[in-house]
Amino acid sequence: MGARSKNLHVFCLSAHSSHLLQPLDVAVFGPFKRYNYSECATFVKENISKADTRYDMARIACKAYLKTMSPWCIVSAFKKTGVVPLNK
């Protein structure tokens, strides 16, 4: 059974073009990683003797998520990279 029988499609990006072809990396996921790291660092400083739980990590990720995953941020990602949705 080949890839066709499983409805799999291979998609390759050109080298050094992700900043053009992946706008969410530029203005959404990158800032999310930075906010998440910052929130984790703050948590560790404030809870130095406490073991973290999955609930703590979910709360931290949620704070970063709410800062970066807004419609405004997503639209600005496409504008920033020049991949602006067509206005028919």
Residue pairs with C-beta under 8 A, 6 or more apart in sequence:
3 9
3 10
13 21
13 22
14 21
18 25
19 25
19 26
19 81
20 81
20 82
20 83
21 83
23 77
23 78
23 80
23 81
23 83
24 74
24 77
26 77
26 80
26 81
27 73
27 74
27 76
27 77
27 80
27 81
28 68
28 69
28 73
28 74
28 77
29 68
31 67
31 68
31 73
32 64
32 65
32 67
32 68
32 69
35 63
35 64
35 67
35 68
36 60
36 61
36 64
38 64
39 60
39 61
39 63
39 64
40 60
43 52
43 56
43 60
44 52
47 56
78 84
78 85
